[in-house]
């Protein structure tokens, strides 16, 4: 463990520089577009932006370090417990087939990890951090609790290691690297404040309109859990994409307790 920690610390300056470059590129792309094609024109305060930038760096570094350790344990356990035939067969697929299959399997895992984060109370406590912003823009993608990011990625990445689509070495890291890069970059797009629609392609690709409804603070709630493939929401009955955009974003108001409702009604009649 100590060599791993020392190795991560040695790479930290380079990782921070890489993330700073990506942030600059994302800003150059999205800031002008969100001014020209905004769903809603709203000024994000400097305090919010600074907080989101700090979360961008922290959530790009800390969860990845924890996941590297957890995935090593998962890979070791899978090799010890599972019959070798299936991982060997999938591992022998051509690289292009492995990558395509990995994207589908990981996205299905992400879908269920995301959906369960809305349904299981202790997971929701962490995931609710991501739903607090009342205005969506591209940096909301990494506005999240690190535990939430670790849990969701475990759901998506674990099947890849169990099935032999990911593992140690350069070849074994190709699938998880592709999944994380595609998911992260697309995540900035679907959280962006961009009034863009893709027509028939919205059956295949998540868009800002699709994901904005996931962040809606008004009914219908708990829809559109997929991060890249809306077809999964159609298959599992959680798809919702009307022509209109949500009226409000953020956490939905908590329903009043029965006692509070009764007290309010009594006061209103007096």
C-alpha positions in Angstrom: 0.0 0.0 0.0 2.8 2.4 0.9 4.5 2.1 -2.5 1.1 2.8 -4.2 0.6 5.9 -2.1 4.1 7.2 -2.8 3.6 6.5 -6.5 0.3 8.5 -6.6 1.9 11.4 -4.7 4.8 11.5 -7.1 2.4 11.7 -10.0 0.2 14.3 -8.3 1.7 17.4 -9.9 1.4 16.0 -13.3 -2.2 14.9 -12.7 -3.1 18.4 -11.5 -1.4 20.0 -14.5 -3.4 17.6 -16.8 -6.6 18.4 -15.1 -5.9 22.1 -15.3 -5.4 21.8 -19.1 -8.6 19.9 -19.4 -10.5 22.5 -17.4 -9.1 25.2 -19.6 -10.2 23.4 -22.8 -13.7 22.7 -21.3 -14.0 26.3 -20.3 -13.0 27.6 -23.7 -15.6 25.3 -25.3 -18.6 25.6 -22.9 -18.5 29.1 -21.5 -19.2 30.8 -24.9 -21.7 28.1 -25.9 -23.6 28.4 -22.7 -23.9 32.2 -23.3 -25.1 31.8 -26.8 -27.3 28.7 -26.5 -28.4 28.9 -22.9 -31.5 27.1 -21.7 -31.8 29.7 -19.0 -29.6 32.8 -18.7 -28.4 32.9 -15.1 -25.3 34.3 -13.6 -23.4 31.7 -11.5 -21.8 33.4 -8.5 -18.0 33.5 -8.1 -18.3 31.5 -4.8 -20.2 28.7 -6.6 -17.7 28.6 -9.5 -14.8 28.4 -7.1 -16.4 25.6 -5.1 -17.2 23.7 -8.3 -13.6 24.1 -9.6 -12.3 22.7 -6.3 -14.7 19.8 -6.5 -13.6 19.3 -10.1 -10.0 18.8 -9.0 -10.8 16.8 -5.9 -13.3 14.5 -7.5 -11.0 13.9 -10.4 -8.2 12.7 -8.1 -9.5 11.2 -4.9 -12.1 8.7 -6.3 -9.7 7.5 -8.9 -7.1 6.7 -6.3 -9.6 4.8 -4.1 -11.0 2.9 -7.2 -7.5 1.8 -8.3 -7.1 -0.1 -5.0 -10.7 -1.5 -5.0 -10.4 -2.6 -8.6 -7.2 -4.5 -7.8 -9.0 -6.3 -5.0 -12.0 -7.1 -7.3 -9.7 -8.4 -10.1 -7.8 -10.6 -7.7 -11.1 -12.0 -6.2 -12.6 -12.6 -9.6 -9.6 -14.6 -10.7 -9.7 -16.7 -7.6 -13.5 -17.4 -7.5 -14.7 -17.5 -11.1 -14.2 -20.2 -13.7 -11.5 -19.1 -16.1 -13.4 -20.0 -19.3 -15.7 -16.9 -19.6 -13.1 -14.2 -18.7 -10.6 -16.0 -21.1 -13.2 -16.0 -23.9 -14.1 -12.4 -23.5 -10.5 -11.3 -23.0 -9.6 -13.0 -26.3 -12.1 -10.8 -28.3 -10.7 -8.2 -30.7 -9.9 -4.9 -29.1 -12.7 -3.1 -30.9 -15.3 -5.7 -29.8 -14.0 -5.6 -26.2 -14.2 -1.8 -26.1 -17.8 -1.7 -27.5 -19.0 -4.5 -25.1 -17.2 -2.7 -22.2 -19.1 0.5 -22.9 -22.4 -1.3 -22.9 -21.8 -3.4 -19.8 -20.3 -0.4 -17.9 -23.2 1.9 -18.8 -25.7 -0.7 -17.6 -23.8 -0.9 -14.3 -23.7 2.9 -14.0 -27.4 3.0 -14.7 -28.2 0.7 -11.8 -25.7 2.2 -9.5 -27.3 5.6 -10.3 -30.8 4.4 -9.9 -30.1 2.6 -6.6 -28.5 5.8 -5.3 -31.9 7.4 -5.6 -33.7 4.5 -4.0 -31.5 3.5 -1.1 -31.6 6.1 1.6 -27.9 5.9 2.8 -26.7 6.1 -0.9 -29.1 9.0 -1.5 -27.5 11.1 1.3 -24.3 11.1 -0.7 -25.9 11.4 -4.2 -28.1 14.3 -3.1 -25.1 16.5 -3.1 -25.1 16.3 -6.9 -28.7 17.3 -7.1 -28.5 20.4 -4.9 -27.5 23.0 -7.6 -30.5 24.9 -8.8 -28.8 25.9 -12.0 -27.1 23.5 -14.3 -23.9 24.3 -16.2 -21.0 22.1 -17.3 -19.1 22.0 -14.0 -22.1 20.5 -12.2 -20.9 17.2 -13.7 -18.2 17.0 -10.9 -20.3 18.7 -8.2 -20.7 15.5 -6.2 -19.7 13.7 -3.0 -16.6 11.5 -3.6 -18.3 8.5 -2.0 -21.2 8.8 -4.5 -18.7 8.9 -7.4 -16.9 5.8 -6.0 -20.1 3.8 -5.5 -21.5 4.6 -9.0 -18.2 3.8 -10.7 -17.9 0.5 -8.8 -21.2 -0.5 -10.3 -19.9 0.2 -13.8 -16.3 -1.0 -13.5 -16.7 -4.1 -11.4 -18.4 -6.2 -14.2 -15.5 -5.4 -16.5 -12.9 -6.9 -14.2 -15.1 -9.8 -13.3 -15.7 -10.7 -16.9 -12.1 -10.3 -18.0 -12.7 -7.2 -20.1 -10.4 -5.2 -17.9 -7.3 -6.2 -15.9 -3.7 -5.3 -15.2 -1.4 -4.2 -17.9 -1.7 -1.8 -20.9 -4.3 -3.9 -22.7 -6.4 -4.6 -19.7 -6.5 -0.9 -18.8 -7.8 0.2 -22.2 -11.5 -0.6 -21.5 -11.8 1.1 -18.1 -9.8 4.1 -19.4 -12.2 4.4 -22.4 -15.3 4.1 -20.2 -14.1 6.7 -17.7 -12.9 9.2 -20.4 -16.1 8.9 -22.5 -18.4 9.0 -19.5 -16.6 12.0 -17.9 -16.5 14.1 -21.1 -20.1 13.3 -22.0 -21.0 14.1 -18.5 -19.9 17.7 -18.9 -22.0 17.9 -22.1 -25.2 16.6 -20.6 -25.0 18.9 -17.5 -24.3 21.9 -19.6 -26.7 24.8 -20.0 -27.1 24.2 -23.7 -30.4 24.3 -25.5 -29.5 21.7 -28.1 -31.5 18.7 -29.3 -30.3 15.9 -31.5 -33.5 14.7 -33.0 -33.7 10.9 -33.7 -30.2 10.5 -32.2 -31.7 11.1 -28.8 -32.8 7.5 -28.9 -29.2 6.6 -28.8 -27.3 9.4 -27.1 -28.0 11.3 -23.9 -28.3 15.0 -24.3 -28.7 18.1 -22.0 -32.4 17.9 -22.4 -32.5 14.3 -21.5 -30.3 14.8 -18.4 -31.9 18.1 -17.3 -35.1 16.1 -16.7 -33.1 13.9 -14.3 -32.3 17.0 -12.3 -35.8 18.4 -12.3 -37.2 19.6 -9.0 -40.8 19.0 -10.1 -42.6 15.9 -11.2 -41.9 13.6 -12.9 -38.9 12.8 -10.6 -36.4 9.9 -10.8 -36.2 9.6 -14.5 -33.3 9.3 -17.1 -30.6 7.6 -15.1 -28.4 6.7 -18.0 -25.4 8.8 -18.6 -24.8 8.1 -22.3 -27.3 5.5 -23.5 -31.0 6.5 -23.1 -32.1 3.2 -24.5 -31.5 1.7 -21.0 -34.1 4.0 -19.6 -36.5 2.9 -22.2 -35.8 -0.7 -21.4 -36.2 -0.3 -17.6 -39.2 2.1 -17.8 -37.6 5.4 -16.6 -37.3 7.4 -19.8 -38.9 10.8 -20.0 -38.1 13.4 -22.7 -40.9 15.8 -23.7 -40.4 18.8 -25.9 -40.3 21.2 -23.0 -37.5 21.7 -20.5 -37.9 21.4 -16.7 -39.3 24.4 -14.9 -36.9 24.1 -12.0 -33.8 22.2 -10.9 -32.4 21.1 -7.5 -33.7 18.9 -4.7 -37.5 18.4 -4.8 -39.3 19.8 -1.7 -39.7 17.3 1.1 -43.3 16.3 1.6 -44.8 17.7 4.8 -45.2 15.3 7.7 -48.8 14.4 8.5 -48.7 16.1 11.8 -47.4 19.3 10.3 -50.0 19.2 7.6 -52.8 18.8 10.2 -51.4 21.7 12.2 -51.3 23.9 9.2 -54.8 23.0 8.2 -56.1 23.7 11.7 -54.4 27.1 11.7 -55.9 28.0 8.4 -59.4 27.4 9.6 -59.1 29.5 12.7 
